[in-house]
Each structure stands twice: as C-alpha cells, then as structure tokens.
Amino acid sequence: MQQHLHKKLQAVPSPMCPCGDAEQDAAHILQDCRNLQPLRREIWTRPVPLHEKLHGPVEALHKTTSFITRAGLQV
C-alpha cells in the first residue's frame, strides 16, 4: 500500500491513494476508497468492520485476500 511503501521504504513518491481522497493505508483500501467501492460491495454484501476483515474467522480473511488480489494491490 502506498502509505507503507512511502513512509517505511521510500519506494513511492507519495502515500496518497490514486483516488486522491486519503493516504492509501489498509483502513482506506478496505473500507473507504471510492475507486474500490464496486468490488467491495461485490465481496462484502453487508457492512463489515475493519477488525473482522483483518482479524476475523477464516472465511472473512479469505474475502479480504480475494479483495486485495482482485483489486490488483501489492502488499
């Protein structure tokens, strides 16, 4: 994610998400990024808290993995 690549590794020039709304961190990508809203709604048909997406049961983690893969994100 841009924030980590920028702040920790200096691998990208900016921590901003391509949507321009916020820094591209896990919370933004999984919960808020407008560019990923259609995919988010497809994978999670109901609102799901960030904690469940990151630390939930195996089924929840499979959905998160699928979301990241289908979004084309590098972690």
PyMOL Python script that loads the backbone (N, CA, C, O; Angstrom):
from pymol import cmd

cmd.read_pdbstr("""\
ATOM      1  N   MET A   1       0.831  -1.157   0.000  1.00  0.00           N
ATOM      2  CA  MET A   1       0.000   0.000   0.000  1.00  0.00           C
ATOM      3  C   MET A   1       0.891   1.241   0.000  1.00  0.00           C
ATOM      4  O   MET A   1       1.973   1.245   0.588  1.00  0.00           O
ATOM      5  N   GLN A   2       0.433   2.259  -0.650  1.00  0.00           N
ATOM      6  CA  GLN A   2       1.235   3.461  -0.860  1.00  0.00           C
ATOM      7  C   GLN A   2       1.794   4.039   0.440  1.00  0.00           C
ATOM      8  O   GLN A   2       2.961   4.428   0.493  1.00  0.00           O
ATOM      9  N   GLN A   3       0.970   4.096   1.487  1.00  0.00           N
ATOM     10  CA  GLN A   3       1.424   4.705   2.735  1.00  0.00           C
ATOM     11  C   GLN A   3       2.651   3.975   3.271  1.00  0.00           C
ATOM     12  O   GLN A   3       3.644   4.615   3.619  1.00  0.00           O
ATOM     13  N   HIS A   4       2.601   2.666   3.342  1.00  0.00           N
ATOM     14  CA  HIS A   4       3.716   1.875   3.842  1.00  0.00           C
ATOM     15  C   HIS A   4       4.928   1.994   2.916  1.00  0.00           C
ATOM     16  O   HIS A   4       6.052   2.177   3.384  1.00  0.00           O
ATOM     17  N   LEU A   5       4.706   1.892   1.617  1.00  0.00           N
ATOM     18  CA  LEU A   5       5.811   1.983   0.667  1.00  0.00           C
ATOM     19  C   LEU A   5       6.486   3.349   0.716  1.00  0.00           C
ATOM     20  O   LEU A   5       7.696   3.450   0.516  1.00  0.00           O
ATOM     21  N   HIS A   6       5.717   4.392   0.978  1.00  0.00           N
ATOM     22  CA  HIS A   6       6.289   5.737   1.039  1.00  0.00           C
ATOM     23  C   HIS A   6       6.991   5.989   2.368  1.00  0.00           C
ATOM     24  O   HIS A   6       8.161   6.371   2.385  1.00  0.00           O
ATOM     25  N   LYS A   7       6.301   5.784   3.465  1.00  0.00           N
ATOM     26  CA  LYS A   7       6.838   6.151   4.778  1.00  0.00           C
ATOM     27  C   LYS A   7       7.936   5.216   5.260  1.00  0.00           C
ATOM     28  O   LYS A   7       8.924   5.674   5.834  1.00  0.00           O
ATOM     29  N   LYS A   8       7.786   3.939   5.044  1.00  0.00           N
ATOM     30  CA  LYS A   8       8.755   2.971   5.568  1.00  0.00           C
ATOM     31  C   LYS A   8       9.892   2.676   4.594  1.00  0.00           C
ATOM     32  O   LYS A   8      11.043   2.538   5.008  1.00  0.00           O
ATOM     33  N   LEU A   9       9.582   2.580   3.318  1.00  0.00           N
ATOM     34  CA  LEU A   9      10.574   2.132   2.348  1.00  0.00           C
ATOM     35  C   LEU A   9      11.032   3.215   1.372  1.00  0.00           C
ATOM     36  O   LEU A   9      12.015   3.030   0.655  1.00  0.00           O
ATOM     37  N   GLN A  10      10.330   4.332   1.344  1.00  0.00           N
ATOM     38  CA  GLN A  10      10.625   5.399   0.383  1.00  0.00           C
ATOM     39  C   GLN A  10      10.617   4.880  -1.056  1.00  0.00           C
ATOM     40  O   GLN A  10      11.380   5.349  -1.900  1.00  0.00           O
ATOM     41  N   ALA A  11       9.743   3.905  -1.322  1.00  0.00           N
ATOM     42  CA  ALA A  11       9.689   3.258  -2.634  1.00  0.00           C
ATOM     43  C   ALA A  11       8.748   3.953  -3.617  1.00  0.00           C
ATOM     44  O   ALA A  11       8.823   3.721  -4.823  1.00  0.00           O
ATOM     45  N   VAL A  12       7.873   4.795  -3.104  1.00  0.00           N
ATOM     46  CA  VAL A  12       6.964   5.556  -3.970  1.00  0.00           C
ATOM     47  C   VAL A  12       7.006   7.017  -3.533  1.00  0.00           C
ATOM     48  O   VAL A  12       7.285   7.299  -2.368  1.00  0.00           O
ATOM     49  N   PRO A  13       6.733   7.952  -4.447  1.00  0.00           N
ATOM     50  CA  PRO A  13       6.865   9.366  -4.123  1.00  0.00           C
ATOM     51  C   PRO A  13       5.796   9.913  -3.185  1.00  0.00           C
ATOM     52  O   PRO A  13       6.016  10.949  -2.558  1.00  0.00           O
ATOM     53  N   SER A  14       4.651   9.254  -3.069  1.00  0.00           N
ATOM     54  CA  SER A  14       3.570   9.793  -2.258  1.00  0.00           C
ATOM     55  C   SER A  14       2.793   8.669  -1.580  1.00  0.00           C
ATOM     56  O   SER A  14       2.629   7.594  -2.158  1.00  0.00           O
ATOM     57  N   PRO A  15       2.314   8.908  -0.355  1.00  0.00           N
ATOM     58  CA  PRO A  15       1.497   7.908   0.322  1.00  0.00           C
ATOM     59  C   PRO A  15       0.026   7.969  -0.092  1.00  0.00           C
ATOM     60  O   PRO A  15      -0.785   7.172   0.378  1.00  0.00           O
ATOM     61  N   MET A  16      -0.316   8.911  -0.968  1.00  0.00           N
ATOM     62  CA  MET A  16      -1.719   9.113  -1.324  1.00  0.00           C
ATOM     63  C   MET A  16      -2.260   7.975  -2.198  1.00  0.00           C
ATOM     64  O   MET A  16      -1.557   7.418  -3.042  1.00  0.00           O
ATOM     65  N   CYS A  17      -3.513   7.659  -1.966  1.00  0.00           N
ATOM     66  CA  CYS A  17      -4.225   6.684  -2.779  1.00  0.00           C
ATOM     67  C   CYS A  17      -4.486   7.309  -4.151  1.00  0.00           C
ATOM     68  O   CYS A  17      -4.664   8.524  -4.245  1.00  0.00           O
ATOM     69  N   PRO A  18      -4.513   6.513  -5.201  1.00  0.00           N
ATOM     70  CA  PRO A  18      -4.831   7.051  -6.519  1.00  0.00           C
ATOM     71  C   PRO A  18      -6.181   7.775  -6.580  1.00  0.00           C
ATOM     72  O   PRO A  18      -6.378   8.618  -7.455  1.00  0.00           O
ATOM     73  N   CYS A  19      -7.113   7.465  -5.670  1.00  0.00           N
ATOM     74  CA  CYS A  19      -8.405   8.153  -5.668  1.00  0.00           C
ATOM     75  C   CYS A  19      -8.261   9.608  -5.245  1.00  0.00           C
ATOM     76  O   CYS A  19      -9.126  10.430  -5.543  1.00  0.00           O
ATOM     77  N   GLY A  20      -7.154   9.936  -4.539  1.00  0.00           N
ATOM     78  CA  GLY A  20      -6.895  11.302  -4.111  1.00  0.00           C
ATOM     79  C   GLY A  20      -7.587  11.719  -2.835  1.00  0.00           C
ATOM     80  O   GLY A  20      -7.435  12.861  -2.399  1.00  0.00           O
ATOM     81  N   ASP A  21      -8.348  10.822  -2.220  1.00  0.00           N
ATOM     82  CA  ASP A  21      -9.112  11.184  -1.027  1.00  0.00           C
ATOM     83  C   ASP A  21      -8.343  11.050   0.281  1.00  0.00           C
ATOM     84  O   ASP A  21      -8.632  11.772   1.235  1.00  0.00           O
ATOM     85  N   ALA A  22      -7.383  10.155   0.346  1.00  0.00           N
ATOM     86  CA  ALA A  22      -6.674   9.897   1.606  1.00  0.00           C
ATOM     87  C   ALA A  22      -5.400   9.114   1.321  1.00  0.00           C
ATOM     88  O   ALA A  22      -5.156   8.683   0.194  1.00  0.00           O
ATOM     89  N   GLU A  23      -4.589   8.938   2.366  1.00  0.00           N
ATOM     90  CA  GLU A  23      -3.424   8.073   2.243  1.00  0.00           C
ATOM     91  C   GLU A  23      -3.910   6.641   2.038  1.00  0.00           C
ATOM     92  O   GLU A  23      -4.934   6.230   2.585  1.00  0.00           O
ATOM     93  N   GLN A  24      -3.164   5.901   1.248  1.00  0.00           N
ATOM     94  CA  GLN A  24      -3.560   4.535   0.908  1.00  0.00           C
ATOM     95  C   GLN A  24      -3.049   3.585   1.991  1.00  0.00           C
ATOM     96  O   GLN A  24      -1.990   2.973   1.849  1.00  0.00           O
ATOM     97  N   ASP A  25      -3.813   3.476   3.065  1.00  0.00           N
ATOM     98  CA  ASP A  25      -3.490   2.513   4.111  1.00  0.00           C
ATOM     99  C   ASP A  25      -4.564   1.419   4.115  1.00  0.00           C
ATOM    100  O   ASP A  25      -5.522   1.479   3.344  1.00  0.00           O
ATOM    101  N   ALA A  26      -4.398   0.429   4.980  1.00  0.00           N
ATOM    102  CA  ALA A  26      -5.317  -0.713   4.987  1.00  0.00           C
ATOM    103  C   ALA A  26      -6.756  -0.277   5.241  1.00  0.00           C
ATOM    104  O   ALA A  26      -7.671  -0.753   4.570  1.00  0.00           O
ATOM    105  N   ALA A  27      -6.966   0.613   6.189  1.00  0.00           N
ATOM    106  CA  ALA A  27      -8.323   1.049   6.509  1.00  0.00           C
ATOM    107  C   ALA A  27      -8.967   1.740   5.306  1.00  0.00           C
ATOM    108  O   ALA A  27     -10.127   1.480   4.988  1.00  0.00           O
ATOM    109  N   HIS A  28      -8.232   2.603   4.651  1.00  0.00           N
ATOM    110  CA  HIS A  28      -8.785   3.311   3.492  1.00  0.00           C
ATOM    111  C   HIS A  28      -9.146   2.329   2.378  1.00  0.00           C
ATOM    112  O   HIS A  28     -10.241   2.399   1.821  1.00  0.00           O
ATOM    113  N   ILE A  29      -8.249   1.434   2.059  1.00  0.00           N
ATOM    114  CA  ILE A  29      -8.475   0.473   0.973  1.00  0.00           C
ATOM    115  C   ILE A  29      -9.657  -0.446   1.281  1.00  0.00           C
ATOM    116  O   ILE A  29     -10.529  -0.652   0.436  1.00  0.00           O
ATOM    117  N   LEU A  30      -9.678  -0.990   2.485  1.00  0.00           N
ATOM    118  CA  LEU A  30     -10.704  -1.974   2.819  1.00  0.00           C
ATOM    119  C   LEU A  30     -12.066  -1.364   3.145  1.00  0.00           C
ATOM    120  O   LEU A  30     -13.085  -2.047   3.045  1.00  0.00           O
ATOM    121  N   GLN A  31     -12.097  -0.096   3.532  1.00  0.00           N
ATOM    122  CA  GLN A  31     -13.352   0.490   3.995  1.00  0.00           C
ATOM    123  C   GLN A  31     -13.866   1.661   3.160  1.00  0.00           C
ATOM    124  O   GLN A  31     -15.078   1.806   3.001  1.00  0.00           O
ATOM    125  N   ASP A  32     -12.976   2.501   2.621  1.00  0.00           N
ATOM    126  CA  ASP A  32     -13.418   3.797   2.135  1.00  0.00           C
ATOM    127  C   ASP A  32     -13.110   4.153   0.684  1.00  0.00           C
ATOM    128  O   ASP A  32     -13.824   4.973   0.107  1.00  0.00           O
ATOM    129  N   CYS A  33     -12.105   3.586   0.084  1.00  0.00           N
ATOM    130  CA  CYS A  33     -11.679   4.042  -1.241  1.00  0.00           C
ATOM    131  C   CYS A  33     -12.827   3.958  -2.246  1.00  0.00           C
ATOM    132  O   CYS A  33     -13.393   2.891  -2.486  1.00  0.00           O
ATOM    133  N   ARG A  34     -13.151   5.106  -2.822  1.00  0.00           N
ATOM    134  CA  ARG A  34     -14.279   5.156  -3.763  1.00  0.00           C
ATOM    135  C   ARG A  34     -13.994   4.371  -5.037  1.00  0.00           C
ATOM    136  O   ARG A  34     -14.918   3.851  -5.662  1.00  0.00           O
ATOM    137  N   ASN A  35     -12.728   4.281  -5.426  1.00  0.00           N
ATOM    138  CA  ASN A  35     -12.383   3.520  -6.634  1.00  0.00           C
ATOM    139  C   ASN A  35     -12.668   2.031  -6.477  1.00  0.00           C
ATOM    140  O   ASN A  35     -12.922   1.335  -7.460  1.00  0.00           O
ATOM    141  N   LEU A  36     -12.625   1.552  -5.252  1.00  0.00           N
ATOM    142  CA  LEU A  36     -12.809   0.117  -4.994  1.00  0.00           C
ATOM    143  C   LEU A  36     -14.197  -0.220  -4.458  1.00  0.00           C
ATOM    144  O   LEU A  36     -14.458  -1.365  -4.089  1.00  0.00           O
ATOM    145  N   GLN A  37     -15.079   0.760  -4.412  1.00  0.00           N
ATOM    146  CA  GLN A  37     -16.419   0.545  -3.859  1.00  0.00           C
ATOM    147  C   GLN A  37     -17.199  -0.562  -4.582  1.00  0.00           C
ATOM    148  O   GLN A  37     -17.806  -1.392  -3.905  1.00  0.00           O
ATOM    149  N   PRO A  38     -17.213  -0.617  -5.910  1.00  0.00           N
ATOM    150  CA  PRO A  38     -17.961  -1.707  -6.569  1.00  0.00           C
ATOM    151  C   PRO A  38     -17.438  -3.099  -6.182  1.00  0.00           C
ATOM    152  O   PRO A  38     -18.229  -4.006  -5.921  1.00  0.00           O
ATOM    153  N   LEU A  39     -16.138  -3.264  -6.145  1.00  0.00           N
ATOM    154  CA  LEU A  39     -15.556  -4.555  -5.760  1.00  0.00           C
ATOM    155  C   LEU A  39     -15.858  -4.852  -4.296  1.00  0.00           C
ATOM    156  O   LEU A  39     -16.169  -5.990  -3.945  1.00  0.00           O
ATOM    157  N   ARG A  40     -15.769  -3.844  -3.446  1.00  0.00           N
ATOM    158  CA  ARG A  40     -16.057  -4.017  -2.019  1.00  0.00           C
ATOM    159  C   ARG A  40     -17.493  -4.502  -1.831  1.00  0.00           C
ATOM    160  O   ARG A  40     -17.738  -5.414  -1.041  1.00  0.00           O
ATOM    161  N   ARG A  41     -18.435  -3.909  -2.541  1.00  0.00           N
ATOM    162  CA  ARG A  41     -19.847  -4.319  -2.431  1.00  0.00           C
ATOM    163  C   ARG A  41     -20.079  -5.724  -2.973  1.00  0.00           C
ATOM    164  O   ARG A  41     -20.951  -6.446  -2.490  1.00  0.00           O
ATOM    165  N   GLU A  42     -19.304  -6.107  -3.969  1.00  0.00           N
ATOM    166  CA  GLU A  42     -19.430  -7.455  -4.531  1.00  0.00           C
ATOM    167  C   GLU A  42     -18.941  -8.502  -3.534  1.00  0.00           C
ATOM    168  O   GLU A  42     -19.565  -9.552  -3.380  1.00  0.00           O
ATOM    169  N   ILE A  43     -17.847  -8.227  -2.869  1.00  0.00           N
ATOM    170  CA  ILE A  43     -17.259  -9.208  -1.954  1.00  0.00           C
ATOM    171  C   ILE A  43     -17.966  -9.221  -0.600  1.00  0.00           C
ATOM    172  O   ILE A  43     -18.256 -10.288  -0.058  1.00  0.00           O
ATOM    173  N   TRP A  44     -18.240  -8.045  -0.062  1.00  0.00           N
ATOM    174  CA  TRP A  44     -18.938  -7.936   1.216  1.00  0.00           C
ATOM    175  C   TRP A  44     -20.317  -7.356   0.934  1.00  0.00           C
ATOM    176  O   TRP A  44     -20.449  -6.163   0.659  1.00  0.00           O
ATOM    177  N   THR A  45     -21.338  -8.193   1.002  1.00  0.00           N
ATOM    178  CA  THR A  45     -22.686  -7.747   0.658  1.00  0.00           C
ATOM    179  C   THR A  45     -23.357  -6.976   1.791  1.00  0.00           C
ATOM    180  O   THR A  45     -24.453  -6.442   1.617  1.00  0.00           O
ATOM    181  N   ARG A  46     -22.717  -6.919   2.927  1.00  0.00           N
ATOM    182  CA  ARG A  46     -23.188  -6.129   4.071  1.00  0.00           C
ATOM    183  C   ARG A  46     -21.995  -5.389   4.649  1.00  0.00           C
ATOM    184  O   ARG A  46     -20.856  -5.791   4.412  1.00  0.00           O
ATOM    185  N   PRO A  47     -22.224  -4.320   5.402  1.00  0.00           N
ATOM    186  CA  PRO A  47     -21.091  -3.624   6.026  1.00  0.00           C
ATOM    187  C   PRO A  47     -20.352  -4.558   6.997  1.00  0.00           C
ATOM    188  O   PRO A  47     -20.973  -5.246   7.807  1.00  0.00           O
ATOM    189  N   VAL A  48     -19.039  -4.568   6.902  1.00  0.00           N
ATOM    190  CA  VAL A  48     -18.207  -5.423   7.754  1.00  0.00           C
ATOM    191  C   VAL A  48     -17.151  -4.533   8.406  1.00  0.00           C
ATOM    192  O   VAL A  48     -16.483  -3.766   7.712  1.00  0.00           O
ATOM    193  N   PRO A  49     -16.988  -4.622   9.734  1.00  0.00           N
ATOM    194  CA  PRO A  49     -15.979  -3.806  10.405  1.00  0.00           C
ATOM    195  C   PRO A  49     -14.562  -4.175   9.950  1.00  0.00           C
ATOM    196  O   PRO A  49     -14.292  -5.321   9.592  1.00  0.00           O
ATOM    197  N   LEU A  50     -13.682  -3.199   9.971  1.00  0.00           N
ATOM    198  CA  LEU A  50     -12.285  -3.418   9.580  1.00  0.00           C
ATOM    199  C   LEU A  50     -11.659  -4.544  10.388  1.00  0.00           C
ATOM    200  O   LEU A  50     -10.929  -5.369   9.838  1.00  0.00           O
ATOM    201  N   HIS A  51     -11.935  -4.589  11.682  1.00  0.00           N
ATOM    202  CA  HIS A  51     -11.344  -5.622  12.537  1.00  0.00           C
ATOM    203  C   HIS A  51     -11.693  -7.023  12.021  1.00  0.00           C
ATOM    204  O   HIS A  51     -10.848  -7.918  12.037  1.00  0.00           O
ATOM    205  N   GLU A  52     -12.918  -7.210  11.572  1.00  0.00           N
ATOM    206  CA  GLU A  52     -13.314  -8.525  11.054  1.00  0.00           C
ATOM    207  C   GLU A  52     -12.586  -8.838   9.752  1.00  0.00           C
ATOM    208  O   GLU A  52     -12.205  -9.984   9.516  1.00  0.00           O
ATOM    209  N   LYS A  53     -12.393  -7.836   8.911  1.00  0.00           N
ATOM    210  CA  LYS A  53     -11.698  -8.050   7.642  1.00  0.00           C
ATOM    211  C   LYS A  53     -10.238  -8.420   7.858  1.00  0.00           C
ATOM    212  O   LYS A  53      -9.652  -9.145   7.053  1.00  0.00           O
ATOM    213  N   LEU A  54      -9.650  -7.925   8.939  1.00  0.00           N
ATOM    214  CA  LEU A  54      -8.229  -8.175   9.209  1.00  0.00           C
ATOM    215  C   LEU A  54      -7.971  -9.292  10.213  1.00  0.00           C
ATOM    216  O   LEU A  54      -6.926  -9.942  10.158  1.00  0.00           O
ATOM    217  N   HIS A  55      -8.900  -9.522  11.120  1.00  0.00           N
ATOM    218  CA  HIS A  55      -8.651 -10.473  12.212  1.00  0.00           C
ATOM    219  C   HIS A  55      -9.813 -11.433  12.443  1.00  0.00           C
ATOM    220  O   HIS A  55      -9.871 -12.093  13.480  1.00  0.00           O
ATOM    221  N   GLY A  56     -10.722 -11.515  11.506  1.00  0.00           N
ATOM    222  CA  GLY A  56     -11.911 -12.345  11.674  1.00  0.00           C
ATOM    223  C   GLY A  56     -11.650 -13.813  11.420  1.00  0.00           C
ATOM    224  O   GLY A  56     -10.504 -14.245  11.297  1.00  0.00           O
ATOM    225  N   PRO A  57     -12.721 -14.567  11.343  1.00  0.00           N
ATOM    226  CA  PRO A  57     -12.597 -16.002  11.061  1.00  0.00           C
ATOM    227  C   PRO A  57     -12.041 -16.236   9.656  1.00  0.00           C
ATOM    228  O   PRO A  57     -11.934 -15.309   8.854  1.00  0.00           O
ATOM    229  N   VAL A  58     -11.697 -17.473   9.379  1.00  0.00           N
ATOM    230  CA  VAL A  58     -11.051 -17.829   8.114  1.00  0.00           C
ATOM    231  C   VAL A  58     -11.859 -17.355   6.911  1.00  0.00           C
ATOM    232  O   VAL A  58     -11.278 -16.846   5.952  1.00  0.00           O
ATOM    233  N   GLU A  59     -13.158 -17.504   6.934  1.00  0.00           N
ATOM    234  CA  GLU A  59     -13.986 -17.072   5.803  1.00  0.00           C
ATOM    235  C   GLU A  59     -13.824 -15.573   5.553  1.00  0.00           C
ATOM    236  O   GLU A  59     -13.743 -15.146   4.402  1.00  0.00           O
ATOM    237  N   ALA A  60     -13.776 -14.780   6.606  1.00  0.00           N
ATOM    238  CA  ALA A  60     -13.593 -13.330   6.472  1.00  0.00           C
ATOM    239  C   ALA A  60     -12.229 -13.018   5.875  1.00  0.00           C
ATOM    240  O   ALA A  60     -12.111 -12.133   5.028  1.00  0.00           O
ATOM    241  N   LEU A  61     -11.211 -13.728   6.302  1.00  0.00           N
ATOM    242  CA  LEU A  61      -9.862 -13.498   5.790  1.00  0.00           C
ATOM    243  C   LEU A  61      -9.741 -13.924   4.324  1.00  0.00           C
ATOM    244  O   LEU A  61      -8.991 -13.311   3.564  1.00  0.00           O
ATOM    245  N   HIS A  62     -10.459 -14.950   3.929  1.00  0.00           N
ATOM    246  CA  HIS A  62     -10.477 -15.347   2.514  1.00  0.00           C
ATOM    247  C   HIS A  62     -11.082 -14.233   1.659  1.00  0.00           C
ATOM    248  O   HIS A  62     -10.590 -13.949   0.567  1.00  0.00           O
ATOM    249  N   LYS A  63     -12.139 -13.610   2.151  1.00  0.00           N
ATOM    250  CA  LYS A  63     -12.751 -12.498   1.421  1.00  0.00           C
ATOM    251  C   LYS A  63     -11.774 -11.328   1.298  1.00  0.00           C
ATOM    252  O   LYS A  63     -11.674 -10.707   0.240  1.00  0.00           O
ATOM    253  N   THR A  64     -11.060 -11.034   2.376  1.00  0.00           N
ATOM    254  CA  THR A  64     -10.082  -9.945   2.343  1.00  0.00           C
ATOM    255  C   THR A  64      -8.976 -10.257   1.344  1.00  0.00           C
ATOM    256  O   THR A  64      -8.574  -9.386   0.573  1.00  0.00           O
ATOM    257  N   THR A  65      -8.492 -11.471   1.350  1.00  0.00           N
ATOM    258  CA  THR A  65      -7.453 -11.882   0.402  1.00  0.00           C
ATOM    259  C   THR A  65      -7.963 -11.773  -1.032  1.00  0.00           C
ATOM    260  O   THR A  65      -7.249 -11.293  -1.912  1.00  0.00           O
ATOM    261  N   SER A  66      -9.170 -12.209  -1.262  1.00  0.00           N
ATOM    262  CA  SER A  66      -9.767 -12.117  -2.595  1.00  0.00           C
ATOM    263  C   SER A  66      -9.885 -10.656  -3.026  1.00  0.00           C
ATOM    264  O   SER A  66      -9.583 -10.318  -4.170  1.00  0.00           O
ATOM    265  N   PHE A  67     -10.318  -9.807  -2.126  1.00  0.00           N
ATOM    266  CA  PHE A  67     -10.467  -8.376  -2.428  1.00  0.00           C
ATOM    267  C   PHE A  67      -9.132  -7.770  -2.842  1.00  0.00           C
ATOM    268  O   PHE A  67      -9.046  -7.085  -3.861  1.00  0.00           O
ATOM    269  N   ILE A  68      -8.101  -8.019  -2.061  1.00  0.00           N
ATOM    270  CA  ILE A  68      -6.776  -7.450  -2.348  1.00  0.00           C
ATOM    271  C   ILE A  68      -6.252  -7.974  -3.680  1.00  0.00           C
ATOM    272  O   ILE A  68      -5.713  -7.209  -4.480  1.00  0.00           O
ATOM    273  N   THR A  69      -6.407  -9.266  -3.920  1.00  0.00           N
ATOM    274  CA  THR A  69      -5.945  -9.851  -5.176  1.00  0.00           C
ATOM    275  C   THR A  69      -6.701  -9.279  -6.367  1.00  0.00           C
ATOM    276  O   THR A  69      -6.091  -8.869  -7.355  1.00  0.00           O
ATOM    277  N   ARG A  70      -8.001  -9.251  -6.278  1.00  0.00           N
ATOM    278  CA  ARG A  70      -8.807  -8.753  -7.394  1.00  0.00           C
ATOM    279  C   ARG A  70      -8.636  -7.254  -7.629  1.00  0.00           C
ATOM    280  O   ARG A  70      -8.808  -6.771  -8.748  1.00  0.00           O
ATOM    281  N   ALA A  71      -8.298  -6.528  -6.573  1.00  0.00           N
ATOM    282  CA  ALA A  71      -8.046  -5.083  -6.719  1.00  0.00           C
ATOM    283  C   ALA A  71      -6.681  -4.818  -7.344  1.00  0.00           C
ATOM    284  O   ALA A  71      -6.387  -3.692  -7.747  1.00  0.00           O
ATOM    285  N   GLY A  72      -5.848  -5.855  -7.424  1.00  0.00           N
ATOM    286  CA  GLY A  72      -4.521  -5.696  -8.023  1.00  0.00           C
ATOM    287  C   GLY A  72      -3.535  -4.968  -7.122  1.00  0.00           C
ATOM    288  O   GLY A  72      -2.586  -4.345  -7.599  1.00  0.00           O
ATOM    289  N   LEU A  73      -3.764  -5.052  -5.827  1.00  0.00           N
ATOM    290  CA  LEU A  73      -2.886  -4.361  -4.872  1.00  0.00           C
ATOM    291  C   LEU A  73      -1.683  -5.221  -4.515  1.00  0.00           C
ATOM    292  O   LEU A  73      -1.769  -6.448  -4.477  1.00  0.00           O
ATOM    293  N   GLN A  74      -0.572  -4.563  -4.258  1.00  0.00           N
ATOM    294  CA  GLN A  74       0.625  -5.237  -3.762  1.00  0.00           C
ATOM    295  C   GLN A  74       0.764  -4.906  -2.302  1.00  0.00           C
ATOM    296  O   GLN A  74       0.687  -3.742  -1.910  1.00  0.00           O
ATOM    297  N   VAL A  75       0.968  -5.927  -1.492  1.00  0.00           N
ATOM    298  CA  VAL A  75       1.078  -5.735  -0.053  1.00  0.00           C
ATOM    299  C   VAL A  75       2.508  -5.932   0.377  1.00  0.00           C
ATOM    300  O   VAL A  75       2.818  -5.814   1.562  1.00  0.00           O
TER     301      VAL A  75
END
""", "prot")
cmd.dss("prot")
cmd.show_as("cartoon", "prot")
cmd.util.cbc("prot")
cmd.orient("prot")
